[in-house]
Amino acid sequence: MAQTTPEADWVSRIADEVIAEAERRAPGKKVVCASGLSPSGPIHLGNLREVMVPHLVADEIKRRGVPCEHLLSWDDYDRFRKVPAGVEGVDESWNAHIGKPLTAVPAPEGSPYDSWAAHFRSAMEASLAELGVEYRGISQTEQYTSGVYREQILFAMRERARIDAVLERYRTLDKAAAGKGGKQKQQKPADEAEVEAAEGSGAAAEDDGSGGSGEYYPYKPYCTVCERDLTTVTAYDDETTELSYTCQCGHTETVTLREFDHGKLVWKVDWPMRWAFEGVDFEPSGVDHQSPGSSFVVGGQLVREIFDGQQPIGPMYAFVGISGMAKMSSSKGGVPTPADALQIMEAPLLRWMYARRKPNQSFKVAFDQEIQRTYDEWDALERKIAAGSAQPADIAAHLRASTTAAGPLPTTPRPLPYRTLASVVDITAGNDEQTLRILGELDPEQPVRELDEARPRLDRAQRWISTQVPAEQRTRVRDEPDTELLESLDAEQRESLRLLLEGLDEHWSLDGLTQLVYGVPKVQAGLDPDAKPSAELKVAQRAFFALLYKLLVGGDTGPRLPTLLLAVGADRVRKLLGA
């Protein structure tokens, strides 16, 4: 079993609360943490928080040796509400399937899966496996169509008047608020660029089954002819369980609900029913579910008053944004998913993004240049931990990111700086032979002898360069010297190049070249190479760096010069600098 974390972070505090509450409710019972995802489209990084918060808490409970299970409900019996934009292999013809269960909608063209739900669920399952997330998956299609919830459905129909009365309390609040000139106050994201994590969860519809002109029914059948939920229940008999409905397609039918498994409870009734059925102790939800009249608030009343259960501990979790992108919504194409993130960052780093922030704190996942800074922070934390100078909460977050109760996650044997790896693969265009040469020269005392030593981080950096860095920002080393520029140099510039070239062999390592490129302007100013630079000297250094970039890559900026010099190679550097 993995080491127990210090009692210093939000995960430990919530785990304490959940364990105590579970014991109070049913002594000796296994603790149940829950998540819910709807595979209605690409399941994005905002939806991932719906899973990661319960996962981290459940994992901490397991580390303590307390029996615990993480349930993940796949809300694949939800209706297909709209066709997401930009999904490859999907066109307007999918509009014909709106209203069907997600498991009855065809998968995108070319998919190996038999349904829309299976297509998007499988991608998320693969990402969760890579992230080390253990859970018991529950298909709501299987639960409903196999009759698992049959008694709960019949009970809800018998108690429909009481359910309607509870719901009416909140409808009245909404009407009162509207009469005063506005709706109930909703919690909004602090940053509009951060998207609600609710879209893509089963709670998105916020359906309570109201809206009809007749008697209230908390059950919605799918039409047996057109398969859609464009139905209206017209009659129900509690004794015989005969249910009559009409559909907008023109079909009318009377079924025996005790035997009919082609429909589901409306969302605001379905969720509390499941809390009671599964005995859920902990399930967080997005900010939209915490507002007055929302499914979480109303569900708390229904689970206690109707289903004789208890509402789980359910803290709010905040929005997740993407650095450099305006919005993240699973209804739009091109939305970053966990699979996208795992192509450019290692699993422990992505886990760390969710572990280091309290659930009510928003954060952004970097797909742009910020990813280099994020990796720098991660590497700096590991150095602090090794030196014994890290704070307890930071140690806990790192442990949760790099290990689970089942053991450690895979790591890179030689975790070289991400920005260095990115520069190297950028300059070499991913050539393995050139990449190995450069990595082997970074630290001559401990050379990298095989690329596998730097993997998988190396592969993530290469993927980032190839997919996230625009072609015009890629590094292109000059093929021939810029003779016109070289001939125009003044004496001081020529001297700076001479000093650099003379020191290449002696300083041919990452640290050595760093000392050399920063030291040349110091030597020219009559200072010791180790002297602290003044403001005036910094200006001279920037001018020297700009000259080198122009001669090597034809621009004013580029990768860090020490890395660039190593990547170009000593012979080519001499050629391009006019030696």
Secondary structure, DSSP 4 states (H G I P E B T S, - for coil): -PPPPPTTSHHHHHHHHHHHHHHHHSTTPPEEEEEEE--SS---HHHHHHHHHHHHHHHHHHHTT--EEEEEEE-TTSB---PPTT-TT--GGGGGGTTSBGGGSPPPTT-SSSSHHHHHHHHHHHHHHHTT---EEEEHHHHHHTTTTHHHHHHHHHTHHHHHHHHHHHHHHHHHHHHTTSPPP----SSTTSBPTTTTSGGGG---S---SS---SEEEPPTTT-S--EEEEEE-TTT-EEEEEETTS-EEEEETTT--SEEE-HHHHHHHHHHHHT--B--EEGGGSSTTSHHHHHHHHHHHTSS--PPB--EE--EEEET-S---TTSTT---HHHHHHHS-HHHHHHHHHSS-TTS-EEEE-STHHHHHHHHHHHHHHHHHHT---HHHHHHHHHHHEETTEEPP--SS---HHHHHHHHHHHTT-HHHHHHHHHHH-TTS---SGGGGTTHHHHHHHHHHHHS-GGGS----SS--HHHHHH--HHHHHHHHHHHHHTTTT-SHHHHHHHHHHHHHHHTT--TTSPP-HHHHHHHHHHHHHHHHHHHSSS--S-HHHHHHHH-HHHHHHHTT-
